[in-house]
Amino acid sequence: MMAQASAAGRRAPGGDAGGGGPAPGVGGRIPRIVLPDARDDARIEVGRRGREALALVLLPDGGEEAIAYTRALAEAAPGFRIWDGRAVVVLAHGVRADPFVAEVADSPVALALDPGGGAARSLGVEPSGPGRAAGGGAGRRTADGAALFIADRWGQLYHVQRSTRVEELATPAEIEEWFRFLSMQCPECGVPDVPGIGVGEP
């Protein structure tokens, strides 16, 4: 019987973005999402079949934990590239004026914004409660929590993690291990066993 990769943290709720279907889980495919770049007027696309595996990180806000995690991803980026992997960080309900963007602007990691929350919803992370406004005050809604989605270059999800805290997400070292693992897979293999240090439950 085929073993499944991990689905750590809370299970995906059955919500969707505008009725587009249930939130994606392990074994499914990451939806195609096009988001504005946090740094300029470019667009960042995920969910398209390509030559790289993907670690898609949703951050609930631009606080200290989010900044520290993004910086750690930046330090690990050269290791990701060895295994044909890349990380994309999405600031839920973020705007370019967020202090977070300035703090990590020089990061080699792709930084995207999800101003309307549609990407978060399509991935099973619902907006909830008042968030921080761009200047640090109240008023802007933020995502329910942090999330991490790891997909192979064909868009198939191997690891889905939703957590209440950014610091509970898989570490950059664990993400690199996923990329190493995925670099040795083939499209005919299906979803195999988890890598040696992968986190989560089968």
Contacts in CASP RR format, 6 or more apart in sequence:
PFRMAT RR
TARGET T0000
AUTHOR 0000-0000-0000
METHOD contacts of the structure
MODEL  1
MMAQASAAGRRAPGGDAGGGGPAPGVGGRIPRIVLPDARDDARIEVGRRG
REALALVLLPDGGEEAIAYTRALAEAAPGFRIWDGRAVVVLAHGVRADPF
VAEVADSPVALALDPGGGAARSLGVEPSGPGRAAGGGAGRRTADGAALFI
ADRWGQLYHVQRSTRVEELATPAEIEEWFRFLSMQCPECGVPDVPGIGVG
EP
2 190 0 8 1.000
2 191 0 8 1.000
2 192 0 8 1.000
3 191 0 8 1.000
3 192 0 8 1.000
3 193 0 8 1.000
3 194 0 8 1.000
3 202 0 8 1.000
4 26 0 8 1.000
4 27 0 8 1.000
4 191 0 8 1.000
4 202 0 8 1.000
5 26 0 8 1.000
5 27 0 8 1.000
5 157 0 8 1.000
5 158 0 8 1.000
5 159 0 8 1.000
5 191 0 8 1.000
5 192 0 8 1.000
5 193 0 8 1.000
5 194 0 8 1.000
6 26 0 8 1.000
6 158 0 8 1.000
6 159 0 8 1.000
6 160 0 8 1.000
6 161 0 8 1.000
6 194 0 8 1.000
6 198 0 8 1.000
6 199 0 8 1.000
6 200 0 8 1.000
6 201 0 8 1.000
6 202 0 8 1.000
7 25 0 8 1.000
7 26 0 8 1.000
7 159 0 8 1.000
7 160 0 8 1.000
7 161 0 8 1.000
7 200 0 8 1.000
7 201 0 8 1.000
8 159 0 8 1.000
8 160 0 8 1.000
8 161 0 8 1.000
8 163 0 8 1.000
8 170 0 8 1.000
8 199 0 8 1.000
8 200 0 8 1.000
8 201 0 8 1.000
9 161 0 8 1.000
9 162 0 8 1.000
9 163 0 8 1.000
9 168 0 8 1.000
9 200 0 8 1.000
10 162 0 8 1.000
10 163 0 8 1.000
11 162 0 8 1.000
12 22 0 8 1.000
12 23 0 8 1.000
12 24 0 8 1.000
12 25 0 8 1.000
12 123 0 8 1.000
12 124 0 8 1.000
12 160 0 8 1.000
12 162 0 8 1.000
13 23 0 8 1.000
13 124 0 8 1.000
13 126 0 8 1.000
14 21 0 8 1.000
14 22 0 8 1.000
14 23 0 8 1.000
14 124 0 8 1.000
15 21 0 8 1.000
15 22 0 8 1.000
15 23 0 8 1.000
15 121 0 8 1.000
15 124 0 8 1.000
15 126 0 8 1.000
16 22 0 8 1.000
16 23 0 8 1.000
16 121 0 8 1.000
16 122 0 8 1.000
16 124 0 8 1.000
17 31 0 8 1.000
17 118 0 8 1.000
17 119 0 8 1.000
17 121 0 8 1.000
17 122 0 8 1.000
18 121 0 8 1.000
20 122 0 8 1.000
23 122 0 8 1.000
23 123 0 8 1.000
23 124 0 8 1.000
24 30 0 8 1.000
24 31 0 8 1.000
24 123 0 8 1.000
24 124 0 8 1.000
24 149 0 8 1.000
24 157 0 8 1.000
24 160 0 8 1.000
25 157 0 8 1.000
25 160 0 8 1.000
26 157 0 8 1.000
26 158 0 8 1.000
26 159 0 8 1.000
26 160 0 8 1.000
26 191 0 8 1.000
27 156 0 8 1.000
27 157 0 8 1.000
27 158 0 8 1.000
27 191 0 8 1.000
28 156 0 8 1.000
28 157 0 8 1.000
29 47 0 8 1.000
29 151 0 8 1.000
29 155 0 8 1.000
29 156 0 8 1.000
29 157 0 8 1.000
30 46 0 8 1.000
30 47 0 8 1.000
30 54 0 8 1.000
30 56 0 8 1.000
30 123 0 8 1.000
30 149 0 8 1.000
30 151 0 8 1.000
30 155 0 8 1.000
30 156 0 8 1.000
30 157 0 8 1.000
31 47 0 8 1.000
31 122 0 8 1.000
31 123 0 8 1.000
32 45 0 8 1.000
32 46 0 8 1.000
32 47 0 8 1.000
32 48 0 8 1.000
33 45 0 8 1.000
33 46 0 8 1.000
33 47 0 8 1.000
33 119 0 8 1.000
33 122 0 8 1.000
34 43 0 8 1.000
34 44 0 8 1.000
34 45 0 8 1.000
35 43 0 8 1.000
35 44 0 8 1.000
35 45 0 8 1.000
35 46 0 8 1.000
35 90 0 8 1.000
35 112 0 8 1.000
35 113 0 8 1.000
35 114 0 8 1.000
35 119 0 8 1.000
36 42 0 8 1.000
36 43 0 8 1.000
36 44 0 8 1.000
36 112 0 8 1.000
36 113 0 8 1.000
36 115 0 8 1.000
37 43 0 8 1.000
37 44 0 8 1.000
37 110 0 8 1.000
37 111 0 8 1.000
37 112 0 8 1.000
37 113 0 8 1.000
38 91 0 8 1.000
38 94 0 8 1.000
38 96 0 8 1.000
38 98 0 8 1.000
38 101 0 8 1.000
38 111 0 8 1.000
38 112 0 8 1.000
38 113 0 8 1.000
39 96 0 8 1.000
39 101 0 8 1.000
39 105 0 8 1.000
39 111 0 8 1.000
44 88 0 8 1.000
44 110 0 8 1.000
44 112 0 8 1.000
46 54 0 8 1.000
46 56 0 8 1.000
46 88 0 8 1.000
47 54 0 8 1.000
47 151 0 8 1.000
47 155 0 8 1.000
49 153 0 8 1.000
49 154 0 8 1.000
49 155 0 8 1.000
50 153 0 8 1.000
50 154 0 8 1.000
51 84 0 8 1.000
51 153 0 8 1.000
52 84 0 8 1.000
52 85 0 8 1.000
52 86 0 8 1.000
52 153 0 8 1.000
53 83 0 8 1.000
53 84 0 8 1.000
53 85 0 8 1.000
53 86 0 8 1.000
53 150 0 8 1.000
53 151 0 8 1.000
53 152 0 8 1.000
53 153 0 8 1.000
53 178 0 8 1.000
53 179 0 8 1.000
53 182 0 8 1.000
53 183 0 8 1.000
54 85 0 8 1.000
54 86 0 8 1.000
54 87 0 8 1.000
54 88 0 8 1.000
54 149 0 8 1.000
54 150 0 8 1.000
54 151 0 8 1.000
54 153 0 8 1.000
54 155 0 8 1.000
55 73 0 8 1.000
55 80 0 8 1.000
55 85 0 8 1.000
55 86 0 8 1.000
55 87 0 8 1.000
55 88 0 8 1.000
55 148 0 8 1.000
55 149 0 8 1.000
55 150 0 8 1.000
55 175 0 8 1.000
55 178 0 8 1.000
55 179 0 8 1.000
56 87 0 8 1.000
56 88 0 8 1.000
56 90 0 8 1.000
56 123 0 8 1.000
56 148 0 8 1.000
56 149 0 8 1.000
56 150 0 8 1.000
56 151 0 8 1.000
57 69 0 8 1.000
57 70 0 8 1.000
57 73 0 8 1.000
57 87 0 8 1.000
57 88 0 8 1.000
57 89 0 8 1.000
57 90 0 8 1.000
57 146 0 8 1.000
57 147 0 8 1.000
57 148 0 8 1.000
57 169 0 8 1.000
58 90 0 8 1.000
58 92 0 8 1.000
58 114 0 8 1.000
58 119 0 8 1.000
58 120 0 8 1.000
58 123 0 8 1.000
58 125 0 8 1.000
58 143 0 8 1.000
58 145 0 8 1.000
58 146 0 8 1.000
58 147 0 8 1.000
58 148 0 8 1.000
58 149 0 8 1.000
59 66 0 8 1.000
59 69 0 8 1.000
59 70 0 8 1.000
59 89 0 8 1.000
59 90 0 8 1.000
59 91 0 8 1.000
59 92 0 8 1.000
59 100 0 8 1.000
59 143 0 8 1.000
59 146 0 8 1.000
59 166 0 8 1.000
60 66 0 8 1.000
60 92 0 8 1.000
60 142 0 8 1.000
60 143 0 8 1.000
60 144 0 8 1.000
60 145 0 8 1.000
60 146 0 8 1.000
60 166 0 8 1.000
61 91 0 8 1.000
61 92 0 8 1.000
61 100 0 8 1.000
61 131 0 8 1.000
61 132 0 8 1.000
61 142 0 8 1.000
61 143 0 8 1.000
62 91 0 8 1.000
62 98 0 8 1.000
62 99 0 8 1.000
62 100 0 8 1.000
62 132 0 8 1.000
63 100 0 8 1.000
63 132 0 8 1.000
65 165 0 8 1.000
65 166 0 8 1.000
65 167 0 8 1.000
66 91 0 8 1.000
66 100 0 8 1.000
66 146 0 8 1.000
66 166 0 8 1.000
67 100 0 8 1.000
67 103 0 8 1.000
67 104 0 8 1.000
69 166 0 8 1.000
69 167 0 8 1.000
69 169 0 8 1.000
70 89 0 8 1.000
70 100 0 8 1.000
70 104 0 8 1.000
70 107 0 8 1.000
70 109 0 8 1.000
70 111 0 8 1.000
71 104 0 8 1.000
71 107 0 8 1.000
72 171 0 8 1.000
72 172 0 8 1.000
73 87 0 8 1.000
73 89 0 8 1.000
73 107 0 8 1.000
73 109 0 8 1.000
73 172 0 8 1.000
73 175 0 8 1.000
74 104 0 8 1.000
74 107 0 8 1.000
74 108 0 8 1.000
74 109 0 8 1.000
75 172 0 8 1.000
76 87 0 8 1.000
76 172 0 8 1.000
76 173 0 8 1.000
76 175 0 8 1.000
76 176 0 8 1.000
77 86 0 8 1.000
77 87 0 8 1.000
77 108 0 8 1.000
77 109 0 8 1.000
79 176 0 8 1.000
79 179 0 8 1.000
80 86 0 8 1.000
80 87 0 8 1.000
80 175 0 8 1.000
80 176 0 8 1.000
80 179 0 8 1.000
83 176 0 8 1.000
83 179 0 8 1.000
83 180 0 8 1.000
83 182 0 8 1.000
83 183 0 8 1.000
84 153 0 8 1.000
84 179 0 8 1.000
84 183 0 8 1.000
85 179 0 8 1.000
85 182 0 8 1.000
85 183 0 8 1.000
86 110 0 8 1.000
87 109 0 8 1.000
87 110 0 8 1.000
87 175 0 8 1.000
88 109 0 8 1.000
88 110 0 8 1.000
88 111 0 8 1.000
88 112 0 8 1.000
89 104 0 8 1.000
89 107 0 8 1.000
89 109 0 8 1.000
89 110 0 8 1.000
89 111 0 8 1.000
89 112 0 8 1.000
90 112 0 8 1.000
90 113 0 8 1.000
90 114 0 8 1.000
90 119 0 8 1.000
90 120 0 8 1.000
91 98 0 8 1.000
91 100 0 8 1.000
91 101 0 8 1.000
91 111 0 8 1.000
91 112 0 8 1.000
91 113 0 8 1.000
91 114 0 8 1.000
92 114 0 8 1.000
92 117 0 8 1.000
92 119 0 8 1.000
92 120 0 8 1.000
92 125 0 8 1.000
92 127 0 8 1.000
92 142 0 8 1.000
92 143 0 8 1.000
93 114 0 8 1.000
93 115 0 8 1.000
93 116 0 8 1.000
93 117 0 8 1.000
93 120 0 8 1.000
93 127 0 8 1.000
93 131 0 8 1.000
93 140 0 8 1.000
93 141 0 8 1.000
93 142 0 8 1.000
93 143 0 8 1.000
94 100 0 8 1.000
94 113 0 8 1.000
94 114 0 8 1.000
94 115 0 8 1.000
94 134 0 8 1.000
94 140 0 8 1.000
95 113 0 8 1.000
95 115 0 8 1.000
95 134 0 8 1.000
96 113 0 8 1.000
97 134 0 8 1.000
97 135 0 8 1.000
98 134 0 8 1.000
99 134 0 8 1.000
99 135 0 8 1.000
99 136 0 8 1.000
101 111 0 8 1.000
104 111 0 8 1.000
105 111 0 8 1.000
114 120 0 8 1.000
117 127 0 8 1.000
117 143 0 8 1.000
120 126 0 8 1.000
120 127 0 8 1.000
120 143 0 8 1.000
120 147 0 8 1.000
121 127 0 8 1.000
123 147 0 8 1.000
123 149 0 8 1.000
124 147 0 8 1.000
124 162 0 8 1.000
125 143 0 8 1.000
125 144 0 8 1.000
125 145 0 8 1.000
125 147 0 8 1.000
125 162 0 8 1.000
126 143 0 8 1.000
126 144 0 8 1.000
127 141 0 8 1.000
127 142 0 8 1.000
127 143 0 8 1.000
127 144 0 8 1.000
128 141 0 8 1.000
128 142 0 8 1.000
128 143 0 8 1.000
128 144 0 8 1.000
129 141 0 8 1.000
129 142 0 8 1.000
130 138 0 8 1.000
130 139 0 8 1.000
130 140 0 8 1.000
130 141 0 8 1.000
130 142 0 8 1.000
131 138 0 8 1.000
131 139 0 8 1.000
131 140 0 8 1.000
131 141 0 8 1.000
131 142 0 8 1.000
132 138 0 8 1.000
132 139 0 8 1.000
132 140 0 8 1.000
132 142 0 8 1.000
133 139 0 8 1.000
133 140 0 8 1.000
134 140 0 8 1.000
144 164 0 8 1.000
145 162 0 8 1.000
145 163 0 8 1.000
145 164 0 8 1.000
145 165 0 8 1.000
146 162 0 8 1.000
146 163 0 8 1.000
146 164 0 8 1.000
146 165 0 8 1.000
146 166 0 8 1.000
146 168 0 8 1.000
146 169 0 8 1.000
147 160 0 8 1.000
147 161 0 8 1.000
147 162 0 8 1.000
147 163 0 8 1.000
147 169 0 8 1.000
148 159 0 8 1.000
148 160 0 8 1.000
148 161 0 8 1.000
148 163 0 8 1.000
148 169 0 8 1.000
148 170 0 8 1.000
148 175 0 8 1.000
149 157 0 8 1.000
149 159 0 8 1.000
149 160 0 8 1.000
149 161 0 8 1.000
150 157 0 8 1.000
150 158 0 8 1.000
150 159 0 8 1.000
150 160 0 8 1.000
150 170 0 8 1.000
150 175 0 8 1.000
150 178 0 8 1.000
150 182 0 8 1.000
151 157 0 8 1.000
151 158 0 8 1.000
152 158 0 8 1.000
152 182 0 8 1.000
152 185 0 8 1.000
153 182 0 8 1.000
154 187 0 8 1.000
156 190 0 8 1.000
156 191 0 8 1.000
158 178 0 8 1.000
158 181 0 8 1.000
158 182 0 8 1.000
158 191 0 8 1.000
158 194 0 8 1.000
159 170 0 8 1.000
159 178 0 8 1.000
159 194 0 8 1.000
159 198 0 8 1.000
159 200 0 8 1.000
161 169 0 8 1.000
161 170 0 8 1.000
161 199 0 8 1.000
161 200 0 8 1.000
163 169 0 8 1.000
170 178 0 8 1.000
170 198 0 8 1.000
170 199 0 8 1.000
173 197 0 8 1.000
174 197 0 8 1.000
174 198 0 8 1.000
174 199 0 8 1.000
177 195 0 8 1.000
177 196 0 8 1.000
177 197 0 8 1.000
177 198 0 8 1.000
178 195 0 8 1.000
178 198 0 8 1.000
180 195 0 8 1.000
181 194 0 8 1.000
181 195 0 8 1.000
181 196 0 8 1.000
185 192 0 8 1.000
194 200 0 8 1.000
194 202 0 8 1.000
END
